Amino acid sequence: MVGISCGPKPEYQPPSPIGSPKDILNRLRTQEDSIASVAQTFNIDLTTPQIGTNSLNGTLYHSKDEYFLLLEGTLGKDAIKALITHDRLLAYNPIDEQYIEEAPSSIIHDWEISLKDLLNIIIGKFGLVENNVEYAGMIEGFYFYEFKYNRYICKLTVRPETKNITGIRLHSLDEDDNLNIDIRFANFEPWLDSYRPRSIDIFVRERKVNLSVQIESEKVNIDLPPDLFILEIPEEAMRTEPSIFWEFDR
């Protein structure tokens, strides 16, 4: 005897539509625009030809157009405190009692990117809202977009199924400078209708500089008190050159 099942047949669920390049870009812009504040803790491994690999712990607060970054070295000693507002970058090294003060768009020596742009990459603000982004094509299921971003052409790799950016290449606009900065995102966790990365690797191959960021915790769109965004420089601190300040050889 052959048994016949009389139960209900499972309903066929067609795959969800991926979304057009325009739709995916609009979603990415909406997600980026919704980031009003971020509080993060992370670990950083910085590798350069001068120092080899140096490990640091970081805390980052961002609200509106202000950023406060604290980097700690071994044994919990403060290595760098940095405050960025709309018109200046102020950073202080408590160990050497040195500080710098300059424009927020100033480029970090050897990294070839400003600290503000670097922090924006870590918190997920890539300039999609402010810039004219063009769709560049589709390869192996990934969407590619391009736009001008400060000193670079920014090329985005986007996975449309999950609506998240998996990679960025910043290519110098200077024809005499063949510099590329490659950024890779991994270890994604759900956020809204997309995902946020827990691992960010930044490579400046021509300078042999690697920056690996492992995000330990983060909270998005929370109220941050104004007193988090205060950096006082001691009177005895000496102003120094940015190229010396960011060497991290201590």
N, C-alpha and C positions, 0 to 999 in steps of 0.2 A: 504494500500500500504506500502510495506517495502522499506525504502530508502537504496540505495547502494552507498557507498562512492567509488569514483573512484580516490581518491588522492593517492599519492605514499605511499607505506607501509614503516613504520619506519625500518631502517636497524638495525639488531641485532648487538650489540657491545659486543663481548666476553670480559670477565674480563681480565685485563692485567696480564701477568704472574708474579708471586711473585718474582721469581729469586731463584737460588740455593743458599745454604749456602755459597759456594765459591764466587758466584757473589755478594751477599750482603756484604760479608767481604771485597771484593775488592773495592766496592763502598764506604764503610765506611773508608777504608784506604785512598782512593783518597780524600774524603772530609776532613779528618783530615790533610792530607799532604798539602791541599790547604790553611790552616789557617796560614797566614804569620804574621798577626797583628790583634789585637783586642783592642777596647776601650769600656769599660763598666762602667755603674753606677748601683748600686744595694743597696738593703736594706738587712741587716743581723739580724736575731734573734739568739743569742747564748745562749743555756741553759746548765748550769753545776750544779752539787750539791753544789759548793761553792758559786755561785753568783745568782742562780736562772736564770732568763732571762734578758739578756742585749741586747738592740737594737743599731745597728750601721748603718751608711751610708757608702758605699764604692765606691771608684773609682779605676779602674784597667786598666793599660796600659800594653800591651804585644807586643813585636816586636823581631823576631828572638829568641835569647836566653836570653832576658832581660825582667824583670817584674818590674813594679812600682805599689805598692798598697798604697792607702790612706784610712784609716778608721777614721770616725768622729763620736764622741759621741753626747750627747745631746747639744743643743744650738750651733751646728756646730763646737765644739771644736775638734781639731785634737787629736785622740787617739793613732794612730799608723801610722808611715810612714815606708815602707819597700821596699828595692831595692834588687832584685835577679839577679845575673849575672851567667855566667857559672861556676864560681869558689867560689862564696861567697854569703851569705845572710847578709845584713846589715839592721837593723831595729831600729827605734828611737821612743821613747815615749816622746812627748813634754811636757806632763803634769807633769810627774815625772822626766823629764830630765835624762832618762836612755836609754841605747842602748845595743844591742847585735851584735856580729859579729861572724859568724860561717859558716860551710859548707852549701851549698844550700839544701843538702839532709838530714839535721838534723831534727829529729822528734820533733814535738811540744808536749810538755808534756800534757797528758790527751787526746789529740786529736788522738795520735798514728799515725800521718801522717805528712809528711813534708809540709811546706807552699807551696813549689813549686808544689808538687803533688796536693795539694788542689786547687791551682789556675789553674792548667792544667785541672782539672775536671770541674771547672766553665767555662773555655773558650772552652772546647770540645776537648782537646788533651789527649787521654787516653792511648797512647803507642801502638796503633795498628800497626803503621808503623815500629817501632823498634823491636817488639817482635814476637816470633813464636806463632801465635794464632791457636788454634785447635777448630774445631766444636764439641760441646758436645751433641747435640741432639735437638729435637723439642718437645715442650709441649704446648698444647692448642694454636697452631698457632704461637708461639714465637720461635725464634732461640736462642740457647745458645752457648756461646763460652767461652773458658778458656785459660789463659796464665799466666806465672809468671811475676809479676810486683813488682820489688824491694823486699820488705819484705813480699809480699803477693802472693797468688793465686788470680788472678782477674777473676771473673765470670760475663760475660755480658749477659743481656737480650735484645734482639733486635726484634723489630716489622718489619718483612720483607716487608709488604705492603708499609710502609712509609719510610723504610730504615733509622730508627733512633734507638738509644739506649734508652731504657726506664728505665733500672736499672743496678746497678753494686753492686756486693758484693766483698769486699776485705777480704780474709780469711788468717790469719797469717800463715806463713810457719813454725813458731816455734811450735814444738809439745807440748811444755809446756805452750803455750799461746793460749787459745781458743778464741782469739779476732776476732770479725767480724765488719767490717765497711760497712753499707748498705747505698746506694745512690739511690735516686729516682728522676726521671726527669718528669716534667709535664708542662702543658700550652705551648705547642709547637707552633712555628710560622715558616712559610715556609722559607727555605734557600737553594739555588741551587735546587737540585732535592730531598732534604730531609727536615728535620725540626730541629730547634734549640730550646732548652727549655728556658722558662722564670722562671721556679721554680725548685730549686734544694734543696732537703732535704738530709742531711747527719747525720746518726745515729751511734754513738759508744755505743752500748747498755751496754757493760760490764763496761764502764766508766760513763754511764748515761749522755753522752754529745750529744746534738742535735744542728745542725747548719742548719738553714733555710735561703736560699738565694732567694730573689725575684729580678730578673733583670729588671731594669726600662728602660734602653736603651742600645743599643750596636751597634757598627759599626765594620765590619770585613773587613780586607784587605784594610786599609787606610794608608796613609803616616803619620807616627808619628815622630815629630821632636826629635832629640837626647837629647835635653835639658829636656825632660820629664823624662829621666832616670838618674837623678842626685839626690843624697841624701847627704847633708852635715851635719855632726854631730857637734854641738857646742862644743867648748873646755871645757866648764863647765859640759858637760854631763858625767855621771858615767856609766861605763860598769857594767852590771848585769848578773845574771844567766837566761838562757832562761825559766826555769820553773817558775820564778817569773815574767818575762816580759810578758808572755802570759796569765796571770790570769784574766785580764779585770775586776778587782774588784773595779775600780775607778768610 
